[in-house]
């Protein structure tokens, strides 16, 4: 995927999501993958340019989803109406244990297609134990910006399927090989993150070594914690302490770390998140569907804790619509704390700037400002459910849907134009996904 020399989003209303909540009108121009003009009229400086008509559209930063599982997409609709531990043990882990490289590719391409078509330009993703290279290859072809890690699960547990069991040494060695191959690939569009699944699937030795290697190399850490009360009780039984207290002791909490969920956290754990500058990865749909609870996002923000938003995986959502997650994140808190809680502009910032921070790319993504990477989307606000569109932030937070996304660029390269994917063949992606799912679940149908 190569960007044109210049790309112009022409004639839209530009929602920059900067500190001043600036709204500009006119052209947003990109050159060599970076933003060079915001507003006004732009005349291309070279012959190598492309213009996207954004009349009656909102131009905004691409959504950055801070917690996804590309590998799980073929299990959409297969794990409904379960709580977390049953969901993992009876459906998700057995499914992941059966994934081969071909099925992993089909799952990843399906997820990438859905994410890009819906305006998500960057993700922080956790794979499963094997075939992580297939995830990177699919993300490379799709043109999405992705930080991906193989799930690390070295604890001897009879409830973990044989296909997901690994030794500590093998888990670390494979991670290092993936870092060597993929960290910084595709013009730094692809990066790696260590991904120990959660405290209950990893040895103390593995977690401490991940913390040490992350501190030494700067490679990020992506894990789960404090999602479900049953999970928390098992952690307390095993370690005699709270989940995040344990993770802090083994070096997993840090400015390089993103912890998915963090629904049930004590005051002491909240202080640990703040003091270690760890980012919380909020997944509202998943938390509701698994009946896990509601993350106290306003309190986390008030404490100075960074928060990003993600859809999680298709088996616990069941879609990857970043606008739905944004809307839910904004609305969930209002019955608890009042209607002024998490206003539209703040919620939009969580879905863009918050995710960029979670990827360690806050200086590069999340706002439309001069010099930043050109991860840009255009929303058609001429649909019945978005008219009138007098308040752009209100439209984005409360009314917009993935289907409203018209154009998408990543690093200044167009990956969706006029609602059509340009890097993946939609029909072929769907066909391969259906065939792979039939094969994986044949014994259950």
C-alpha positions as CSV (number, residue, x, y, z in Angstrom):
1,X,0.0,0.0,0.0
2,X,1.6,3.3,-1.1
3,X,0.3,6.8,-0.5
4,X,-0.1,9.2,-3.4
5,X,2.2,12.2,-3.1
6,X,-0.7,14.4,-2.1
7,X,-4.2,13.6,-0.9
8,X,-6.9,16.3,-0.5
9,X,-10.1,15.9,1.5
10,X,-11.9,18.7,-0.3
11,X,-14.7,20.9,0.9
12,X,-15.7,19.3,4.2
13,X,-16.2,20.5,7.8
14,X,-13.0,19.5,9.6
15,X,-13.3,18.3,13.2
16,X,-9.7,18.5,14.4
17,X,-10.2,17.1,18.0
18,X,-7.3,19.4,19.1
19,X,-7.1,21.0,22.5
20,X,-9.2,24.0,21.4
21,X,-11.9,21.8,19.7
22,X,-11.2,23.6,16.5
23,X,-13.7,23.3,13.7
24,X,-12.3,24.3,10.3
25,X,-14.0,24.5,6.8
26,X,-12.5,23.6,3.5
27,X,-9.7,21.3,2.5
28,X,-7.6,19.0,4.5
29,X,-4.4,18.3,2.6
30,X,-1.8,15.5,3.1
31,X,1.6,15.1,1.5
32,X,3.8,12.0,1.8
33,X,1.5,10.6,4.5
34,X,1.4,13.7,6.8
35,X,-1.0,16.6,7.2
36,X,0.1,19.8,5.5
37,X,-3.0,22.0,5.6
38,X,-6.2,22.2,7.7
39,X,-8.9,24.4,6.2
40,X,-9.1,26.9,3.5
41,X,-8.4,26.1,-0.2
42,X,-5.5,23.9,-1.2
43,X,-3.8,23.7,-4.5
44,X,-1.8,20.5,-5.1
45,X,1.9,21.2,-5.4
46,X,2.7,18.2,-7.6
47,X,1.2,16.1,-10.4
48,X,0.9,13.1,-8.1
49,X,-2.3,13.9,-6.2
50,X,-5.8,12.6,-5.4
51,X,-8.9,14.6,-4.4
52,X,-11.7,13.2,-2.4
53,X,-15.0,15.1,-2.5
54,X,-16.1,15.8,1.1
55,X,-19.1,18.1,0.4
56,X,-21.6,17.8,3.2
57,X,-19.2,15.6,5.2
58,X,-17.4,15.8,8.5
59,X,-13.6,15.2,8.1
60,X,-12.1,13.9,11.3
61,X,-9.3,11.7,12.7
62,X,-9.7,8.0,12.2
63,X,-11.0,6.1,15.2
64,X,-8.3,4.3,17.2
65,X,-9.6,1.2,18.8
66,X,-7.4,0.4,21.8
67,X,-8.5,-3.2,22.3
68,X,-9.4,-5.8,19.6
69,X,-9.1,-9.5,18.8
70,X,-8.9,-9.9,15.0
71,X,-8.4,-13.6,15.4
72,X,-11.8,-14.1,17.1
73,X,-14.0,-12.8,14.2
74,X,-15.0,-16.2,12.8
75,X,-16.7,-17.0,16.2
76,X,-19.1,-14.1,15.9
77,X,-22.5,-15.3,17.2
78,X,-21.0,-18.5,18.7
79,X,-20.6,-17.3,22.3
80,X,-23.7,-15.4,23.1
81,X,-25.2,-15.1,26.6
82,X,-22.2,-16.3,28.6
83,X,-20.1,-14.7,31.4
84,X,-16.4,-14.3,30.9
85,X,-14.9,-17.5,32.3
86,X,-17.5,-19.8,30.7
87,X,-17.2,-17.7,27.5
88,X,-13.5,-18.4,27.4
89,X,-13.5,-22.0,28.5
90,X,-16.4,-23.4,26.5
91,X,-16.2,-21.4,23.2
92,X,-13.3,-19.0,22.7
93,X,-10.4,-21.0,23.8
94,X,-11.5,-24.2,22.0
95,X,-12.1,-22.0,18.9
96,X,-8.7,-20.4,19.1
97,X,-7.0,-23.7,19.7
98,X,-8.4,-25.0,16.3
99,X,-7.3,-21.9,14.3
100,X,-4.8,-22.7,11.6
101,X,-3.0,-20.1,9.4
102,X,-5.7,-20.1,6.7
103,X,-8.5,-19.6,9.2
104,X,-6.5,-16.9,11.0
105,X,-6.0,-15.1,7.8
106,X,-9.7,-15.3,7.0
107,X,-10.6,-14.0,10.4
108,X,-8.1,-11.1,10.3
109,X,-9.1,-10.0,6.8
110,X,-12.8,-10.0,7.8
111,X,-12.0,-7.9,10.9
112,X,-9.7,-5.5,9.1
113,X,-12.3,-5.0,6.3
114,X,-15.0,-4.2,8.9
115,X,-12.8,-1.9,10.9
116,X,-11.6,0.1,7.9
117,X,-15.0,0.4,6.3
118,X,-16.3,1.7,9.7
119,X,-13.7,4.4,10.1
120,X,-11.2,2.7,12.4
121,X,-7.7,3.4,11.1
122,X,-5.6,2.0,14.0
123,X,-5.9,-0.8,16.5
124,X,-4.2,-2.4,19.5
125,X,-4.8,-6.1,18.9
126,X,-4.2,-9.3,20.8
127,X,-4.0,-12.5,18.8
128,X,-4.0,-16.0,20.1
129,X,-1.0,-18.3,20.9
130,X,-0.1,-19.3,17.3
131,X,-0.1,-17.9,13.7
132,X,0.4,-14.3,14.8
133,X,2.3,-13.7,11.6
134,X,-0.9,-14.3,9.6
135,X,-2.5,-11.4,11.5
136,X,0.4,-9.1,10.6
137,X,0.3,-10.1,7.0
138,X,-3.5,-9.5,6.8
139,X,-3.1,-6.1,8.4
140,X,-0.3,-5.2,6.0
141,X,-2.4,-6.1,3.0
142,X,-5.5,-4.3,4.4
143,X,-3.6,-1.1,5.1
144,X,-4.7,-0.6,8.7
145,X,-2.4,0.7,11.3
146,X,-1.9,-2.1,13.9
147,X,0.0,-2.9,17.0
148,X,-0.4,-6.6,17.4
149,X,0.9,-9.2,19.9
150,X,0.7,-13.0,20.2
151,X,-1.3,-14.1,23.3
152,X,1.0,-15.5,25.9
153,X,-0.4,-18.4,27.9
154,X,2.3,-20.5,29.6
155,X,0.5,-21.6,32.7
156,X,-0.2,-25.4,33.0
157,X,-4.0,-25.5,33.2
158,X,-6.1,-28.5,32.2
159,X,-8.9,-26.1,31.2
160,X,-6.7,-24.6,28.4
161,X,-7.0,-26.6,25.2
162,X,-3.8,-28.4,24.0
163,X,-3.7,-26.1,21.0
164,X,-3.1,-23.1,23.3
165,X,-0.5,-24.5,25.6
166,X,3.1,-23.3,25.4
167,X,6.2,-23.2,27.5
168,X,7.6,-20.0,28.9
169,X,10.7,-20.1,26.7
170,X,8.7,-20.8,23.6
171,X,6.3,-17.9,24.3
172,X,9.1,-15.5,24.8
173,X,11.1,-16.8,21.8
174,X,8.2,-16.5,19.5
175,X,7.5,-12.9,20.7
176,X,11.1,-11.9,20.0
177,X,11.0,-13.4,16.5
178,X,7.8,-11.5,15.8
179,X,9.4,-8.3,17.1
180,X,12.4,-8.8,14.8
181,X,10.1,-9.4,11.8
182,X,7.3,-7.0,12.3
183,X,8.0,-4.2,14.8
184,X,8.3,-1.1,12.7
185,X,7.3,-2.8,9.5
186,X,5.3,-1.2,6.6
187,X,6.8,2.2,7.3
188,X,6.2,1.9,11.0
189,X,2.5,1.3,10.4
190,X,2.9,-2.2,12.1
191,X,4.2,-2.6,15.6
192,X,4.4,-5.3,18.2
193,X,3.1,-5.4,21.8
194,X,3.8,-8.1,24.3
195,X,0.4,-9.7,25.1
196,X,0.3,-11.9,28.2
197,X,-3.4,-12.9,28.2
198,X,-4.2,-12.3,31.8
199,X,-2.8,-13.2,35.3
200,X,-4.7,-16.5,35.3
201,X,-3.1,-17.9,32.1
202,X,0.5,-16.8,32.7
203,X,3.3,-17.8,35.1
204,X,5.0,-15.4,37.4
205,X,8.2,-16.0,35.5
206,X,6.7,-15.0,32.2
207,X,5.1,-11.8,33.5
208,X,8.2,-10.6,35.2
209,X,10.3,-11.3,32.0
210,X,7.7,-9.4,29.9
211,X,7.9,-6.5,32.2
212,X,11.7,-6.5,32.1
213,X,11.9,-6.8,28.4
214,X,9.4,-4.0,27.8
215,X,11.3,-1.7,30.1
216,X,14.5,-2.5,28.3
217,X,13.2,-2.3,24.7
218,X,10.2,0.1,24.9
219,X,7.9,-2.4,23.3
220,X,4.4,-2.0,24.7
221,X,2.4,-4.4,26.9
222,X,-1.3,-5.3,26.2
223,X,-3.2,-7.5,28.6
224,X,-6.6,-7.9,30.5
225,X,-7.4,-7.4,34.1
226,X,-10.3,-6.9,36.6
227,X,-13.0,-7.6,34.0
228,X,-15.1,-10.1,35.9
229,X,-15.7,-10.7,39.6
230,X,-15.1,-14.4,39.3
231,X,-11.8,-13.7,37.6
232,X,-10.8,-11.3,40.4
233,X,-11.7,-13.9,43.1
234,X,-9.5,-16.5,41.4
235,X,-6.7,-14.1,41.2
236,X,-7.1,-13.3,44.9
237,X,-7.2,-17.1,45.8
238,X,-4.0,-17.7,43.7
239,X,-1.9,-14.7,44.8
240,X,-3.6,-13.4,47.9
241,X,-3.9,-9.9,46.5
242,X,-5.8,-7.7,44.1
243,X,-5.3,-8.2,40.4
244,X,-3.6,-4.9,39.6
245,X,-1.5,-5.0,42.7
246,X,-0.1,-8.3,41.5
247,X,0.5,-7.0,38.0
248,X,2.3,-4.0,39.4
249,X,4.6,-6.2,41.5
250,X,5.6,-8.2,38.4
251,X,6.3,-5.1,36.3
252,X,3.3,-5.2,34.0
253,X,1.9,-1.8,34.9
254,X,3.9,1.0,33.2
255,X,3.6,4.0,30.8
256,X,4.0,1.4,28.0
257,X,1.0,-0.7,29.2
258,X,-2.6,-0.9,28.2
259,X,-4.9,-2.9,30.5
260,X,-8.3,-3.9,29.0
261,X,-11.5,-3.5,31.1
262,X,-10.5,-2.5,34.7
263,X,-14.1,-2.6,35.7
264,X,-13.8,-3.7,39.3
265,X,-10.8,-1.7,40.7
266,X,-10.2,-0.6,44.3
267,X,-9.0,2.9,45.3
268,X,-5.6,1.4,45.8
269,X,-5.6,-0.1,42.3
270,X,-6.8,3.2,40.8
271,X,-3.8,4.9,42.5
272,X,-1.5,2.3,41.0
273,X,-2.9,2.9,37.5
274,X,-2.3,6.6,38.0
275,X,1.1,6.4,39.5
276,X,2.4,3.9,36.9
277,X,0.8,5.9,34.1
278,X,-0.9,2.8,32.8
279,X,-3.7,3.2,30.2
280,X,-7.1,1.7,30.7
281,X,-8.7,0.1,27.6
282,X,-12.5,0.5,27.9
283,X,-14.8,-1.9,26.0
284,X,-18.4,-0.9,26.8
285,X,-20.3,-3.3,24.5
286,X,-18.2,-6.3,25.6
287,X,-18.6,-5.4,29.3
288,X,-22.4,-5.2,28.9
289,X,-22.8,-8.4,26.8
290,X,-20.7,-10.5,29.2
291,X,-22.5,-8.9,32.1
292,X,-19.1,-7.9,33.5
293,X,-20.1,-4.4,34.7
294,X,-19.6,-0.8,33.8
295,X,-16.1,0.7,34.0
296,X,-16.0,3.9,36.0
297,X,-14.4,5.9,33.2
298,X,-15.2,9.4,34.6
299,X,-13.5,8.6,37.9
300,X,-10.5,7.2,36.1
301,X,-10.2,10.4,34.0
302,X,-10.6,12.5,37.1
303,X,-7.8,10.6,38.8
304,X,-5.5,11.4,35.8
305,X,-5.6,7.9,34.2
306,X,-5.6,7.8,30.4
307,X,-8.4,5.9,28.8
308,X,-8.9,4.5,25.2
309,X,-11.9,2.7,23.7
310,X,-12.2,-0.6,21.9
311,X,-14.8,-3.0,20.5
312,X,-13.0,-6.1,21.9
313,X,-13.7,-9.2,19.8
314,X,-16.7,-10.2,17.6
315,X,-17.8,-13.1,20.0
316,X,-18.5,-10.7,22.8
317,X,-19.8,-7.6,21.0
318,X,-20.8,-8.8,18.2
319,X,-19.5,-6.1,15.8
320,X,-16.4,-3.9,15.6
321,X,-18.2,-0.6,15.1
322,X,-16.1,2.1,16.7
323,X,-18.9,4.6,16.6
324,X,-21.2,2.3,18.6
325,X,-18.5,2.0,21.2
326,X,-18.0,5.8,21.3
327,X,-21.8,6.3,21.7
328,X,-22.0,3.7,24.5
329,X,-19.0,5.1,26.3
330,X,-20.6,8.5,26.4
331,X,-24.1,7.3,27.4
332,X,-23.3,4.6,30.0
333,X,-22.0,7.1,32.6
334,X,-24.9,9.5,32.5
335,X,-27.4,7.5,34.6
336,X,-24.7,7.1,37.2
337,X,-23.4,10.7,37.4
338,X,-25.7,12.9,35.5
339,X,-26.4,14.1,31.9
340,X,-23.3,16.4,31.7
341,X,-21.0,13.5,32.3
342,X,-18.6,12.6,29.4
343,X,-19.9,15.3,27.0
344,X,-19.6,14.7,23.3
345,X,-16.3,16.3,22.6
346,X,-14.6,14.5,25.5
347,X,-16.1,11.1,24.3
348,X,-14.8,11.7,20.8
349,X,-11.4,12.5,22.1
350,X,-11.4,9.1,23.9
351,X,-12.1,7.3,20.7
352,X,-9.3,9.2,18.8
353,X,-6.7,10.7,21.1
354,X,-7.2,8.2,23.8
355,X,-6.6,5.3,21.5
356,X,-3.6,7.0,20.0
357,X,-2.1,7.4,23.5
358,X,-2.7,3.7,24.2
359,X,-0.7,2.8,21.1
360,X,2.1,5.1,22.2
361,X,1.4,7.3,19.2
362,X,-0.2,10.3,20.8
363,X,2.2,12.7,19.1
364,X,1.4,11.2,15.7
365,X,-2.3,10.3,15.6
366,X,-5.6,11.2,17.1
367,X,-6.0,14.8,15.9
368,X,-5.9,16.6,12.6
369,X,-2.9,18.9,13.1
370,X,0.0,20.0,10.9
371,X,2.7,17.4,10.7
372,X,0.7,14.5,12.1
373,X,0.2,11.3,10.2
374,X,-2.7,11.4,7.8
375,X,-5.0,8.9,9.3
376,X,-8.2,10.6,8.3
377,X,-11.9,9.7,7.7
378,X,-14.8,11.5,6.1
379,X,-18.4,11.0,7.5
380,X,-21.4,11.6,5.3
381,X,-23.8,13.6,7.4
382,X,-26.6,13.8,4.9
383,X,-28.4,10.7,6.1
384,X,-31.8,11.0,7.9
385,X,-30.4,10.1,11.3
386,X,-27.7,12.8,11.1
387,X,-29.7,15.8,9.8
388,X,-29.4,18.6,10.8
389,X,-25.7,18.4,11.7
390,X,-25.2,21.8,13.4
391,X,-23.1,20.3,16.2
392,X,-20.3,18.2,14.7
393,X,-19.2,16.7,18.0
394,X,-22.8,15.7,18.8
395,X,-23.3,14.1,15.4
396,X,-20.1,12.0,15.9
397,X,-20.7,11.0,19.5
398,X,-24.5,10.4,19.5
399,X,-25.7,9.9,15.9
400,X,-23.0,8.6,13.5
401,X,-22.7,5.0,12.5
402,X,-20.0,2.9,10.8
403,X,-22.2,2.9,7.7
404,X,-21.8,6.7,7.4
405,X,-18.1,6.5,6.7
406,X,-17.4,7.4,3.1
407,X,-13.6,7.9,2.8
408,X,-10.7,6.5,4.8
409,X,-7.0,7.1,4.5
410,X,-4.2,5.6,6.6
411,X,-0.8,7.3,6.3
412,X,-2.2,9.3,3.4
413,X,-3.1,6.2,1.4
414,X,-6.8,5.7,0.5
415,X,-8.1,2.4,1.9
416,X,-11.9,3.2,1.5
417,X,-13.3,5.5,-1.2
418,X,-17.0,6.1,-1.7
419,X,-17.7,3.4,0.9
420,X,-15.7,0.8,-1.1
421,X,-12.6,-0.9,0.2
422,X,-9.6,-0.4,-2.1
423,X,-7.2,-2.8,-0.5
424,X,-9.3,-5.9,0.1
425,X,-12.0,-7.5,-2.1
426,X,-15.1,-7.4,0.0
427,X,-16.8,-10.4,-1.6
428,X,-13.7,-12.5,-1.5
429,X,-13.2,-11.7,2.2
430,X,-16.7,-12.7,3.1
431,X,-16.5,-15.9,1.0
432,X,-13.3,-17.0,2.7
433,X,-14.6,-16.1,6.1
434,X,-17.8,-18.2,5.6
435,X,-15.8,-21.2,4.3
436,X,-13.3,-21.0,7.2
437,X,-16.1,-20.8,9.8
438,X,-17.9,-23.7,8.3
439,X,-14.8,-25.8,8.5
440,X,-13.9,-24.8,12.0
441,X,-17.4,-25.4,13.4
442,X,-18.3,-28.4,11.2
443,X,-18.4,-30.8,14.2
444,X,-20.9,-28.6,16.1
445,X,-23.5,-28.1,13.3
